[in-house]
């Protein structure tokens, strides 16, 4: 479990393999390792929950299975690319972002990025498969970064990036045309699934609203 608050920026040391055979990803992450990383730890890399299979003083290695490669942007990673890193939450940690599982729902392209105030307004294409879960002022994880949806339009949604987020994550350097990993708010996912069950059992709109106090 993660919060979507990026603590470290790593860099791809090496990446080998493909979407058919799987990949071995090695990330230079000395700062994260110094915070306490061991083999078998879960680490979110650009929003994807991976298991550390080897750790030394400066790098962490991960096995990325074909399922993960196909559902994420990892197939486009190259040596030298920066990546967002978050260590899994410990019991008692502050939850400053929102609940993030590290299970990518879809990938999408950045449609536009324009200056706004001290930061930027980021426009991202909305994959049809997750459109129902993206709502104004709701949460979404973009490359593992917990963000608030600023607005929603047909086929797109926007994020207001503050300078701190741009400085501490890869979203500061990514622009139009770059692809990102998306994970919807799990609370929205479970609510949507439960409502579908109620509706499928013939519940009225009023009964559904009463059940969820909406």
C-alpha positions as a Markdown table, in Angstrom:
| # | Residue | x | y | z |
|---|---|---|---|---|
| 1 | Unk | 0.0 | 0.0 | 0.0 |
| 2 | Unk | 1.3 | 3.5 | -0.9 |
| 3 | Unk | 0.2 | 7.1 | -0.5 |
| 4 | Unk | 1.2 | 8.6 | -3.8 |
| 5 | Unk | 3.6 | 11.0 | -2.1 |
| 6 | Unk | 6.9 | 10.6 | -4.0 |
| 7 | Unk | 9.9 | 10.6 | -1.6 |
| 8 | Unk | 12.7 | 9.7 | -4.1 |
| 9 | Unk | 13.7 | 10.1 | -7.7 |
| 10 | Unk | 15.6 | 7.1 | -9.1 |
| 11 | Unk | 17.2 | 6.6 | -12.5 |
| 12 | Unk | 17.1 | 3.5 | -14.7 |
| 13 | Unk | 20.5 | 1.9 | -14.6 |
| 14 | Unk | 19.7 | -1.0 | -17.0 |
| 15 | Unk | 16.6 | -2.5 | -18.4 |
| 16 | Unk | 16.6 | -5.8 | -20.4 |
| 17 | Unk | 13.9 | -8.0 | -21.9 |
| 18 | Unk | 10.5 | -7.3 | -23.5 |
| 19 | Unk | 6.8 | -7.7 | -23.2 |
| 20 | Unk | 6.9 | -11.3 | -24.1 |
| 21 | Unk | 9.7 | -12.6 | -21.9 |
| 22 | Unk | 9.5 | -10.1 | -19.1 |
| 23 | Unk | 12.1 | -7.6 | -18.0 |
| 24 | Unk | 14.8 | -7.1 | -15.5 |
| 25 | Unk | 14.8 | -3.5 | -14.3 |
| 26 | Unk | 17.8 | -2.1 | -12.3 |
| 27 | Unk | 17.2 | 1.3 | -10.7 |
| 28 | Unk | 19.9 | 3.6 | -9.2 |
| 29 | Unk | 18.3 | 4.7 | -5.9 |
| 30 | Unk | 21.0 | 5.3 | -3.3 |
| 31 | Unk | 18.7 | 7.7 | -1.3 |
| 32 | Unk | 15.9 | 5.2 | -1.1 |
| 33 | Unk | 18.2 | 2.4 | -0.2 |
| 34 | Unk | 19.6 | 4.5 | 2.6 |
| 35 | Unk | 16.1 | 4.9 | 4.0 |
| 36 | Unk | 16.0 | 1.1 | 4.4 |
| 37 | Unk | 15.3 | -1.2 | 1.4 |
| 38 | Unk | 15.7 | -4.9 | 1.6 |
| 39 | Unk | 15.1 | -7.8 | -0.8 |
| 40 | Unk | 11.3 | -8.7 | -1.0 |
| 41 | Unk | 10.3 | -5.1 | -0.1 |
| 42 | Unk | 7.5 | -3.6 | -2.2 |
| 43 | Unk | 8.5 | -0.4 | -4.0 |
| 44 | Unk | 6.3 | 1.7 | -6.4 |
| 45 | Unk | 8.2 | 2.6 | -9.5 |
| 46 | Unk | 6.3 | 5.2 | -11.6 |
| 47 | Unk | 3.2 | 4.0 | -9.8 |
| 48 | Unk | 3.8 | 0.3 | -10.4 |
| 49 | Unk | 4.2 | -1.9 | -7.3 |
| 50 | Unk | 7.3 | -4.1 | -7.8 |
| 51 | Unk | 9.2 | -6.5 | -5.5 |
| 52 | Unk | 13.0 | -5.9 | -4.9 |
| 53 | Unk | 14.8 | -9.0 | -5.9 |
| 54 | Unk | 18.3 | -7.7 | -5.2 |
| 55 | Unk | 19.8 | -4.7 | -3.4 |
| 56 | Unk | 23.3 | -3.3 | -3.1 |
| 57 | Unk | 24.6 | 0.1 | -1.9 |
| 58 | Unk | 23.3 | 2.1 | -4.9 |
| 59 | Unk | 20.9 | 0.0 | -7.0 |
| 60 | Unk | 17.7 | -2.1 | -6.6 |
| 61 | Unk | 16.7 | -4.8 | -9.2 |
| 62 | Unk | 13.2 | -5.9 | -10.0 |
| 63 | Unk | 11.7 | -8.6 | -12.2 |
| 64 | Unk | 8.9 | -7.2 | -14.3 |
| 65 | Unk | 6.6 | -9.9 | -15.6 |
| 66 | Unk | 4.9 | -9.6 | -19.1 |
| 67 | Unk | 1.5 | -8.7 | -17.5 |
| 68 | Unk | 3.1 | -5.7 | -15.8 |
| 69 | Unk | 5.0 | -4.6 | -19.0 |
| 70 | Unk | 1.8 | -4.8 | -21.1 |
| 71 | Unk | -0.3 | -2.8 | -18.6 |
| 72 | Unk | 2.3 | 0.0 | -17.9 |
| 73 | Unk | 4.7 | 2.3 | -19.7 |
| 74 | Unk | 7.7 | 0.2 | -18.7 |
| 75 | Unk | 8.1 | -1.0 | -22.3 |
| 76 | Unk | 9.3 | 2.5 | -23.2 |
| 77 | Unk | 11.8 | 2.9 | -20.4 |
| 78 | Unk | 15.4 | 3.4 | -21.3 |
| 79 | Unk | 18.7 | 3.5 | -19.4 |
| 80 | Unk | 19.1 | 7.0 | -17.9 |
| 81 | Unk | 15.3 | 7.7 | -17.5 |
| 82 | Unk | 14.2 | 9.2 | -14.2 |
| 83 | Unk | 11.5 | 7.3 | -12.3 |
| 84 | Unk | 9.4 | 8.1 | -9.3 |
| 85 | Unk | 10.0 | 5.9 | -6.2 |
| 86 | Unk | 7.9 | 5.4 | -3.1 |
| 87 | Unk | 8.5 | 2.8 | -0.4 |
| 88 | Unk | 5.5 | 1.0 | 0.9 |
| 89 | Unk | 3.7 | 2.5 | 3.9 |
| 90 | Unk | 4.4 | 1.4 | 7.4 |
| 91 | Unk | 1.7 | 1.1 | 10.0 |
| 92 | Unk | 1.5 | 4.5 | 11.7 |
| 93 | Unk | 2.7 | 6.5 | 8.7 |
| 94 | Unk | 0.8 | 9.7 | 7.8 |
| 95 | Unk | -1.4 | 9.2 | 4.8 |
| 96 | Unk | -0.8 | 12.6 | 3.2 |
| 97 | Unk | -2.0 | 11.6 | -0.3 |
| 98 | Unk | -4.6 | 8.9 | -1.0 |
| 99 | Unk | -4.6 | 5.1 | -0.9 |
| 100 | Unk | -2.6 | 3.8 | -3.9 |
| 101 | Unk | -2.1 | 0.1 | -4.6 |
| 102 | Unk | 0.4 | 0.3 | -7.3 |
| 103 | Unk | -1.9 | -1.6 | -9.7 |
| 104 | Unk | -2.0 | 0.4 | -13.0 |
| 105 | Unk | -5.5 | 0.6 | -14.5 |
| 106 | Unk | -4.4 | 2.2 | -17.8 |
| 107 | Unk | -1.8 | 4.3 | -19.6 |
| 108 | Unk | -2.5 | 7.5 | -21.3 |
| 109 | Unk | -0.8 | 10.3 | -23.2 |
| 110 | Unk | -0.2 | 13.9 | -21.9 |
| 111 | Unk | -2.2 | 16.0 | -24.3 |
| 112 | Unk | -1.0 | 19.4 | -23.1 |
| 113 | Unk | 1.0 | 21.2 | -20.5 |
| 114 | Unk | 0.7 | 24.9 | -20.1 |
| 115 | Unk | 2.0 | 27.4 | -17.5 |
| 116 | Unk | -0.5 | 28.3 | -14.8 |
| 117 | Unk | 0.3 | 30.5 | -11.8 |
| 118 | Unk | 3.5 | 29.1 | -10.2 |
| 119 | Unk | 3.1 | 25.7 | -11.8 |
| 120 | Unk | 1.5 | 24.1 | -14.8 |
| 121 | Unk | -1.9 | 22.8 | -16.0 |
| 122 | Unk | -1.5 | 19.2 | -17.2 |
| 123 | Unk | -4.1 | 17.8 | -19.6 |
| 124 | Unk | -4.2 | 14.0 | -19.9 |
| 125 | Unk | -6.3 | 11.8 | -22.2 |
| 126 | Unk | -8.9 | 9.8 | -20.4 |
| 127 | Unk | -8.9 | 6.1 | -21.3 |
| 128 | Unk | -12.6 | 5.0 | -21.8 |
| 129 | Unk | -12.1 | 2.0 | -19.5 |
| 130 | Unk | -11.6 | 4.3 | -16.4 |
| 131 | Unk | -13.7 | 7.3 | -17.4 |
| 132 | Unk | -16.4 | 6.6 | -14.9 |
| 133 | Unk | -13.9 | 6.8 | -12.0 |
| 134 | Unk | -12.4 | 10.2 | -12.9 |
| 135 | Unk | -14.4 | 13.0 | -11.4 |
| 136 | Unk | -13.7 | 16.6 | -10.6 |
| 137 | Unk | -11.9 | 17.0 | -7.2 |
| 138 | Unk | -11.5 | 13.2 | -7.0 |
| 139 | Unk | -8.1 | 11.5 | -6.7 |
| 140 | Unk | -6.0 | 9.8 | -9.3 |
| 141 | Unk | -2.4 | 8.5 | -9.3 |
| 142 | Unk | -0.3 | 9.7 | -12.3 |
| 143 | Unk | 3.0 | 7.8 | -12.6 |
| 144 | Unk | 2.4 | 7.1 | -8.9 |
| 145 | Unk | 1.9 | 10.7 | -7.9 |
| 146 | Unk | -1.2 | 11.3 | -5.8 |
| 147 | Unk | -3.1 | 14.2 | -7.5 |
| 148 | Unk | -6.5 | 15.9 | -7.4 |
| 149 | Unk | -8.5 | 16.1 | -10.7 |
| 150 | Unk | -9.0 | 19.8 | -11.4 |
| 151 | Unk | -11.5 | 19.4 | -14.2 |
| 152 | Unk | -13.0 | 16.8 | -16.5 |
| 153 | Unk | -14.0 | 17.2 | -20.2 |
| 154 | Unk | -15.0 | 14.7 | -22.8 |
| 155 | Unk | -12.0 | 12.6 | -23.4 |
| 156 | Unk | -9.6 | 14.4 | -21.1 |
| 157 | Unk | -9.0 | 15.5 | -17.5 |
| 158 | Unk | -6.7 | 18.1 | -16.1 |
| 159 | Unk | -4.3 | 18.4 | -13.1 |
| 160 | Unk | -2.9 | 21.5 | -11.5 |
| 161 | Unk | 0.7 | 20.9 | -10.8 |
| 162 | Unk | 2.4 | 22.8 | -8.1 |
| 163 | Unk | 6.1 | 23.6 | -8.2 |
| 164 | Unk | 6.9 | 21.2 | -5.3 |
| 165 | Unk | 5.4 | 18.3 | -7.3 |
| 166 | Unk | 7.2 | 19.3 | -10.4 |
| 167 | Unk | 10.5 | 19.5 | -8.5 |
| 168 | Unk | 10.2 | 16.2 | -6.7 |
| 169 | Unk | 8.7 | 14.0 | -9.5 |
| 170 | Unk | 9.1 | 13.1 | -13.2 |
| 171 | Unk | 6.0 | 15.2 | -14.0 |
| 172 | Unk | 8.2 | 18.3 | -13.9 |
| 173 | Unk | 10.0 | 17.2 | -17.0 |
| 174 | Unk | 7.3 | 15.2 | -18.8 |
| 175 | Unk | 5.4 | 17.1 | -21.5 |
| 176 | Unk | 3.0 | 16.7 | -24.4 |
| 177 | Unk | 3.1 | 13.3 | -26.0 |
| 178 | Unk | 4.7 | 11.5 | -23.0 |
| 179 | Unk | 2.8 | 8.5 | -21.7 |
| 180 | Unk | 1.9 | 8.0 | -18.0 |
| 181 | Unk | 0.6 | 5.2 | -15.8 |
| 182 | Unk | -2.8 | 5.9 | -14.3 |
| 183 | Unk | -4.4 | 4.3 | -11.2 |
| 184 | Unk | -7.9 | 5.4 | -10.1 |
| 185 | Unk | -8.9 | 6.0 | -6.5 |
| 186 | Unk | -9.7 | 2.5 | -5.0 |
| 187 | Unk | -12.5 | 4.0 | -3.0 |
| 188 | Unk | -14.2 | 5.1 | -6.2 |
| 189 | Unk | -13.6 | 1.6 | -7.7 |
| 190 | Unk | -15.3 | -0.2 | -4.8 |
| 191 | Unk | -18.2 | 2.3 | -4.7 |
| 192 | Unk | -18.8 | 1.9 | -8.4 |
| 193 | Unk | -18.7 | -1.9 | -8.2 |
| 194 | Unk | -21.1 | -1.9 | -5.2 |
| 195 | Unk | -23.5 | 0.5 | -6.9 |
| 196 | Unk | -23.5 | -1.8 | -10.0 |
| 197 | Unk | -24.5 | -4.8 | -7.8 |
| 198 | Unk | -27.3 | -2.8 | -6.2 |
| 199 | Unk | -28.6 | -1.6 | -9.5 |
| 200 | Unk | -28.4 | -5.1 | -11.0 |
| 201 | Unk | -30.5 | -6.4 | -8.2 |
| 202 | Unk | -33.3 | -3.9 | -9.0 |
| 203 | Unk | -32.5 | -1.2 | -6.4 |
| 204 | Unk | -33.9 | 2.2 | -7.1 |
| 205 | Unk | -31.8 | 5.4 | -7.3 |
| 206 | Unk | -33.3 | 6.4 | -4.0 |
| 207 | Unk | -32.3 | 3.1 | -2.3 |
| 208 | Unk | -28.8 | 3.3 | -3.7 |
| 209 | Unk | -28.4 | 6.9 | -2.5 |
| 210 | Unk | -29.7 | 5.9 | 0.9 |
| 211 | Unk | -27.2 | 3.0 | 1.1 |
| 212 | Unk | -24.3 | 5.2 | 0.3 |
| 213 | Unk | -25.6 | 8.5 | 1.9 |
| 214 | Unk | -25.2 | 10.3 | -1.4 |
